[in-house]
Amino acid sequence: MTLFSGAFRERLRNSWVEMRENPARSGLQALGVILGVASVLGGFSISDSQRRRADQLYVRLGGLDKLNVQPNPAVRDGRPTALQTANLGLRSQDAIDGTALDVKKVAGASVVKFARTRVRSAYGDQERQVWGIGGEYLATEGYEITQGRGFSSQDVASGAPVAILGTEAAKVFFPFGDAIGQTMRVGDVPVTVVGMLDERVFKFRKSGGNIFRWRNRIIAVPSTLVTRQFEGDAYQRLDRVTFKLHDVDAISAFSKTLSNLLKANHRQQEDFRLDDVAARVRKRQQERDAYDVIFALSGVLSILGGGIVNVNIQMASLKERVREVGVKMAIGAPGREIFKEFLTEALLVSGMGSAVGMLAGVAFSKIITSAIGIPLWMDAKSFLFAFVLATVFGFLFALYPAIKASRLSPMEALRYE
């Protein structure tokens, strides 16, 4: 006998007739399933939507496969030792040595040195922060050049007086859109604009502001121009070195090796800190996973409460159908057939409740994500989990009434009033 045999179709038809003739009772049975499925699906979908939006943000920031190195004071209290005073700090040589550690793992390295100085052109005169960059900085940070060119290795090596502008900086200092080839003064150094960056726009929420707005203010020059011309630093000290790796999973091992290298370069002083971007994101992911557990538990509790109500409703229904069960048994229906019929009806109610609950969950998720201004994203696993949860609980709570019905005595059932 196959699953969709004539007997099974007959049980489905009888269950459907019973539900149609008792809509209020069937609705109450399905209500707990609907609320449980909707809460699980809605909670997961809202969490998944925020997580996906955060992932999109990190991709726009240049990806997760990055390891940042920044200076960190080796002495916080008291006077530094002679060894600490003699330490040169984070510098360009650290980026070169770090890249050479494992050329197969490291996709590239970028450096940045910030400087606050006066910036002037024929149209603007402001005090601005200037980015002294080198290596793969633009690609590592998610910038794209739309006009002109980037810095060549020769530009960085020689500290050439050239600049690349973000869209906001270009509008301020060259409002007529003719920045390429023009000269502007950065501090006391005349520099030539050789490149323009694409405008960066990212709104985490539709109604929010552009969180990349400050990145469009970038005025980039070679890092060596800042260290040599602006600060007269022969050691080329930096504010940040970023290593981009081919594989995110390799960051942890590379981080330990790099830490040992930097300590050796820095006279055994830990005057630096490592920031594993992927590890930071994983930590936030773990925090979000806790919310997923809460959403799952809320759905389980809703379905559990609905299941208890279902058992009571099915037991009350059984009392109303005692004579019906007795007649079926008297004409030859075995107990297992009665068991299957009651179980089929319960599972059909759970299935229909799950379908309605999923629709309610999608609508609920859409309303909430629209209210907070993020795109809705739903994972197929959330639908599967909600459906399986409702089916399992529907089956478990239907067992007792079905077993009770299958064990009725035909004679006592026929005498029941």
MARDREN-7169 format. One record per residue (C-alpha): x, y negated, z negated. Coordinates in steps of 0.25 Angstrom, whole numbers, padded with zeros to 4 digits, always signed. Each point is the difference from the previous one (the first is absolute). Example, Ala and Ser with C-alpha at 12.3 -4.5 7.8 and 13.67 -1.06 7.14 Angstrom:
// MARDREN-7169
+0049+0018-0031/+0006-0014+0002/
// end
This chain:
// MARDREN-7169
+0000+0000+0000/+0006-0013+0004/+0000-0013-0007/-0010-0006+0010/-0009+0012+0000/-0015+0000+0001/-0001+0002-0015/+0009-0012-0002/-0008-0009+0009/-0013+0004-0007/+0006-0004-0013/+0004-0013+0005/-0014-0002+0006/-0006+0004-0013/+0009-0010-0008/-0003-0011+0010/-0015+0002-0002/+0002+0000-0015/+0008-0013+0000/-0010-0006+0009/-0012+0004-0008/+0007-0006-0013/+0007-0012+0005/+0001-0007-0014/+0006+0013-0007/+0010+0002+0012/+0003-0015+0000/+0004+0001-0015/+0008+0012+0002/+0008-0007+0011/+0002-0013-0007/+0011+0005-0009/+0007+0005+0012/-0002-0013+0008/+0006-0009-0011/+0012+0010-0003/+0004+0001+0015/-0002-0015+0002/+0008-0004-0012/+0011+0009+0004/+0001-0004+0014/-0002-0014-0003/+0011-0001-0010/+0010+0008+0008/-0003-0008+0013/+0002-0014-0008/+0013+0005-0006/+0004+0006+0014/-0003-0013+0007/+0008-0008-0010/+0012+0009+0001/+0000+0000+0015/-0001-0015+0000/+0012+0000-0009/+0008+0010+0009/-0003-0010+0012/+0006-0011-0008/+0013+0008-0003/+0001+0004+0015/-0001-0015+0004/+0010-0003-0011/+0010+0009+0008/-0004+0014-0006/+0003+0008-0012/+0013+0006+0004/+0008-0011-0007/+0009-0001-0011/+0003-0015-0005/+0012-0004-0008/+0000-0013-0008/+0009-0006-0010/-0003+0002-0015/+0007-0007-0011/+0010+0010-0007/+0000-0009-0012/-0013-0005-0006/+0005-0004-0014/+0013-0005-0005/+0013-0003+0008/+0004+0008+0012/+0013+0008+0000/+0012-0004+0008/-0004+0012+0009/-0014-0004+0002/+0005-0014+0003/+0009+0005+0011/-0011+0008+0006/-0003-0005+0014/-0015+0004+0000/-0009+0005+0012/+0007-0003+0013/+0001+0003+0015/+0010+0011-0003/-0010+0008-0008/-0009+0000+0012/+0011+0005+0009/+0004+0011-0010/-0014+0004-0003/-0003+0002+0015/+0013+0009+0001/-0005+0009-0011/-0008+0008+0009/-0002-0005+0014/-0010+0012+0003/-0010-0005-0011/+0002-0015+0001/-0007-0006+0012/+0005-0014-0003/+0003-0010-0010/-0004-0015-0001/+0005-0011-0009/-0006-0014-0005/+0006-0012-0007/-0010-0011-0003/+0004-0015-0001/-0008-0012-0003/+0004-0012+0009/-0005-0011+0008/-0005+0003+0014/-0002-0011+0010/-0004-0001+0015/-0005-0011+0008/-0014+0003-0005/+0001+0004-0014/+0009-0002-0013/-0003+0010-0011/+0008+0007-0011/-0002+0015+0003/+0005+0014-0004/+0009+0005+0011/+0001+0015+0002/+0015+0004+0003/-0002+0014+0007/+0008+0011+0006/+0000+0014+0005/-0014+0006+0002/-0008-0010-0008/-0011-0004+0010/-0003+0014+0003/+0001+0005-0014/-0010-0011-0005/-0010+0002+0011/+0003-0013+0008/-0001+0000+0016/+0007-0010+0009/-0010-0006+0010/+0009-0010+0007/+0015-0001+0002/+0009+0010-0007/+0005+0005-0013/+0014-0002-0006/+0011+0008+0006/+0011+0007-0008/+0009-0011+0005/-0009-0011-0006/+0000+0007-0013/+0015+0003+0000/+0004-0014+0003/-0011-0007-0007/-0005-0007+0012/-0009-0012-0001/-0013+0006+0005/-0014+0001-0005/-0013+0008+0001/-0013-0006-0004/-0013+0005-0005/-0013-0006+0005/-0002-0009-0011/+0014-0005+0000/-0001-0002+0015/-0013-0008-0001/+0006-0009-0011/+0014-0003+0007/-0004+0001+0015/-0015-0002+0001/-0001-0001+0015/+0005+0015+0001/+0013-0003+0007/+0009+0006-0012/+0009+0009+0008/+0013-0006+0004/-0003-0012-0009/+0010-0005-0011/-0004-0002-0015/+0009-0003-0012/+0000+0010-0011/+0007-0007-0012/+0011-0007+0007/+0002+0011+0011/-0007-0002+0014/-0005+0013+0005/-0007+0004+0013/-0013+0007+0000/+0002+0013+0008/-0013+0008-0004/-0014-0001-0005/-0008+0010-0008/-0014+0006+0002/-0010-0006-0010/-0002+0010-0012/-0015+0001-0004/-0005+0010-0011/-0013-0002-0008/-0001+0011-0010/-0015-0005-0001/-0007-0006+0011/-0004-0012-0008/+0014-0002-0006/+0012-0008+0004/+0011+0005+0009/+0010+0006-0009/+0011-0001+0010/-0001-0015+0001/+0013-0003-0007/+0007+0010+0009/-0004-0009+0012/+0008-0011-0007/+0013+0007+0003/+0012-0007+0005/+0011+0010+0003/+0015-0002+0002/+0011+0010+0000/+0003+0004-0015/+0015-0003+0003/-0004-0015+0003/-0007-0001-0013/+0012+0006-0009/+0011-0007+0008/-0005-0013+0004/-0011-0003-0011/+0007+0006-0012/+0014+0002+0004/+0000+0015-0005/+0011+0008+0006/-0006+0013-0006/-0013-0002+0006/-0009+0003-0012/-0014+0003+0003/-0014+0000-0006/-0005+0013+0006/+0005+0012+0008/-0010+0009+0006/+0003+0014+0005/-0010+0006+0010/+0000+0016+0000/-0005+0009+0011/-0007+0009-0011/-0008-0005-0012/+0003+0013-0007/+0015-0003+0001/-0001-0013-0008/+0001+0006-0014/+0013+0008+0003/+0006-0012+0008/-0004-0009-0012/+0009+0008-0010/+0012+0000+0010/-0002-0015+0003/+0000-0003-0015/+0013+0007-0002/+0006-0007+0011/-0004-0014-0004/+0005+0003-0014/+0013+0003+0005/+0000-0013+0009/-0005-0008-0012/+0011+0004-0010/-0009+0010-0007/-0010-0011-0003/-0015+0002+0002/-0003-0014+0005/-0009+0005+0011/-0014+0006+0000/-0006+0010+0010/-0014-0001+0005/-0006+0012+0007/-0012-0005+0007/-0006+0014+0003/+0002+0003-0015/-0007-0012-0004/-0012+0003+0009/+0000+0014-0005/-0002-0005-0014/-0011-0009+0004/-0006+0012+0007/+0000+0008-0012/-0007-0011-0007/-0011+0001+0011/+0000+0015-0002/-0005-0002-0014/-0012-0008+0006/-0003+0012+0009/-0001+0009-0012/-0010-0009-0006/-0008-0001+0012/+0000+0015+0001/-0004+0002-0014/-0011-0010+0001/-0005+0008+0012/+0001+0013-0008/-0008-0006-0012/-0011-0005+0010/-0001+0014+0006/+0001+0007-0013/-0011-0009-0006/-0008+0003+0013/+0002+0014-0001/-0005+0001-0014/-0013-0007+0005/+0000+0010+0011/+0000+0012-0009/-0012-0005-0008/-0007-0004+0013/+0002+0014+0006/-0004+0007-0013/-0013-0008+0000/-0002+0003+0015/+0002+0015-0003/-0011-0001-0011/-0009-0005+0011/+0004+0011+0010/+0000+0012-0009/-0012+0006+0007/+0006-0003+0013/+0012+0007-0004/-0008+0012-0005/-0008+0001+0013/+0013+0001+0008/+0006+0010-0009/-0013+0008+0000/+0000+0001+0015/+0014+0005+0000/+0010-0012-0001/+0012+0004-0008/+0006-0008-0011/+0012-0004+0008/-0009-0006+0011/-0007-0008-0011/+0014-0005-0005/+0004-0003+0014/-0013-0008+0003/+0002-0009-0013/+0014-0002+0003/-0002-0004+0014/-0010-0010-0004/+0010-0006-0010/+0011-0001+0010/-0009-0006+0010/-0003-0011-0010/+0014-0002-0003/+0004+0000+0015/-0010-0011+0003/+0003-0008-0012/+0015+0001+0004/-0004-0006+0014/-0008-0011-0006/+0011-0002-0011/+0010-0002+0011/-0008-0010+0008/-0002-0007-0013/+0015+0000-0003/+0004-0005+0013/-0010-0012-0001/+0005-0002-0015/+0014+0000+0005/-0003-0010+0012/-0007-0010-0009/+0011+0000-0011/+0012-0001+0010/-0008-0011+0008/-0002-0007-0013/+0015+0000-0004/+0004-0002+0015/+0008+0012+0004/-0002+0010+0011/-0007+0013-0003/+0008+0012+0002/-0006+0014-0004/+0008+0013-0001/-0006+0013+0005/+0005+0006-0013/-0009-0008-0008/-0012+0005+0008/+0005+0014-0002/+0002-0001-0015/-0013-0007-0002/-0008+0011+0008/+0008+0012-0007/-0003-0006-0013/-0014-0001+0002/-0001+0014+0006/+0007+0006-0011/-0008-0006-0011/-0013+0002+0007/+0004+0015+0001/+0004+0001-0014/-0013-0007-0006/-0009+0008+0009/+0005+0014-0005/-0007+0000-0013/-0014-0003+0006/+0002+0009+0011/+0005+0012-0009/-0012-0003-0009/-0010+0001+0012/+0007+0013+0005/-0002+0007-0013/-0015-0003-0002/-0009+0012-0002/-0010+0001+0011/-0011+0005-0009/+0002-0011-0010/+0002-0011+0011/-0014+0004+0006/-0007-0001-0013/+0007-0014-0003/-0010-0011+0000/
// end
